Amino acid sequence: MNARFNFSDSIKLIKNIKTSGTITPSSKILIDHLLAPINFAKARRIVELGPGNGCVTSQLLECMSKDATLICLEVNNDFVSKLNQFPDERLQVYNACAANLHSIIHSLDMECVDYVVSSLPLALIADDTVDSILENVSNSLCPQGRFLQYQYSLAHYGNLKKLFKHVKLRFTLRNMPPAFIYECSN
């Protein structure tokens, strides 16, 4: 599947701004910076929260090992339909809120995951839901696991610092809009 930018993607993103949080797909530069901390040779269980149109999803699938699994949680039905068109057996798509992450990975007989990659627009989500999502992420990571999140503001930086032992912050201008990238670990 080709996840390159096209006009219809922007129309869908604008129409669904409350769940997508943006009006344009993520740039290749942002995706590269977001995924840079992942050791794809060792990662076997990766979760993507808020995959939207699949631009990050396609890059994850391209880089992942053949025996790795990618679990995507997406609340928007249009995006779920698009993700289900990816012809890759390693991809498992759930029409579910990210706050259900911990229960979903346990239903798959997984104790933890290696990486959680998130495009969720945290600034547009109710604070109690954000707290639940971040707690689920923290509780779902393996001991050496990483949570990778990008945002267009620093609104939830304090939440991340309280919940995760280590929080690295990077910034990229080469996206519209420019974005902050968080790398968090316990």
N, C-alpha and C positions, 0 to 999 in steps of 0.2 A: 504494500500500500504506500502511496506517495503522500507524505504529510506536509508537502510544501504549501506555502501560502497561496490561497486563491480568494477571490472576492466573496464567494458564497460563505467561506469560513468566517470572514469578518461580519457578514450579515447575521450569521448564527450567533456569534459572540456578542454582538450588540443586542440582539433580541434576548439573549440569556445573560445579560451583564451581572445579574444578582448571583448567578452560580459560576459564571466564567471569570468575573472580576477584571476583564480586559476587553479591548475591541480589536486586537490583532494577535495572531499566534506568536508564541515566543520565538525570538531570533535564534539562529544557529549558534551564534556567539554565547547567548545566555544559556542555551541548552548544554553547550560544551563546558561552560564554567560550572553549571549546576552539577553535572555528572562527573566532573574531573576527580573528585575524591573516591569514586567507586573503583574497587579492585575487582574488575569483571572476571579475572581468572579464578578468584576464590568465591565470589558471591553466588549463592545458590537460591536464595529466597529474597526477592526484591518486591516491595510494595510501592505502588504509585497512587497517590491521593489526588483526586481532581484532575484526571488526565485530559479532560476536554476533548479537543479534536484529534488528539493522539500524536502531536508533534514530538513530545518528549518520549512517549511510548515507543514510537518507531525507532528512535535513537537507542533506547534501552534494549529493545529486541535485537537491533543490529549488533550491539556490543556484547550481549550476554552469552554465556556458555550454552551449549546445546542441552545440558542437563539442568539448567537453571529454570526457575519459575518466576513469572511476573504476575502479581495480583493487583488488579486495578479496581479502585472504589470510586464510583462516579454517581452522582445523584440526578444528573440531567439525562432524561430518556433519549433525546436526540443524540447526545454524545455516546451513550451506551450502545445505541444501534450502530453508530459509526465504528466504535471500537470492536464490536463483535464481527466486523467485516475483515479484521486483520487475519490473514491466513497463517496463524502460528499457534501450534499446540501448547507452547510454553505460556501463553497468555490466558489468564482467567479473569473475566470481567464480572464485577458485582455491581448491581444497581443498588447502592447502599451508601449511607452517610459514613464518613471517615471515623465518626465516634464509635462505630461498630467494628473497628479494625481488630481489636483483641479477640473478640468472639469469633470473627471470621477466620483468623489464622488458627485458632484452636479447633474450629470445626474441620479444618484441613489437616489436623494432627501435627501442627507445627507448634513448637514451644516458643520460637522467636524468629525474627527475620534479620537479615544482614543489613539491609538498607530500606529506608522509607524515603521516597522522593515525593515532594509535595508542591503542587501548583495552586493549592487552595488559596482563595482570596480572603485570608484571615480577617482583614479589616472590614469585610462585608458580612461576617458571620457573627451571630450573637456571642457575647463574651462567655457565657456558660457553656455553649457548644464548643467554642475554641478551647476552653479549659479541658473539656472532656476529650476532644480530639488529641490535644498535646499529651495528656495523661495516658491515653491509649497508645500513642506512638512510643512514649517513654517505656511503658510496660511491655511493649511488643518487641523491642530491640534486643538482639543478642548482646552479650557482654562487650564485644568489640564493634557493635553495630553503629550506624550513623543515620541521623535524620538530616535530610537535605531539603531546604525550603527556600523558595524565592518570594519576595514581596516587593511592592512599590513604595513602601514606607517602613519606618522603624516602629510602628505602633505596637507590635507584640514582642519587641526585643526583650523587654523586662520579663515577660511571661516565660520566654525561652531560657533566660538566665536563671530564673528561679527553679525551673524544672530539670535542666540539664547541667551536668558538672562542667562541661566544656562547650563554649559557643564561639565559633569563629565567624566573623562577618566580612564579607567581600562585597564589592559593588561593580556593576558593569554599566557603562554608558551606552554600550552598543546593543540596545534593545529599545523598543518603543512601547511604554515609557521605560526609562532606565530602571534597573532593579538591584535590590539588595539580595545577597545570597547568604543563607545561614547554613553552617555545618555544625551539627550538635551531636554530642555523645554523652553517655553516662559515666 
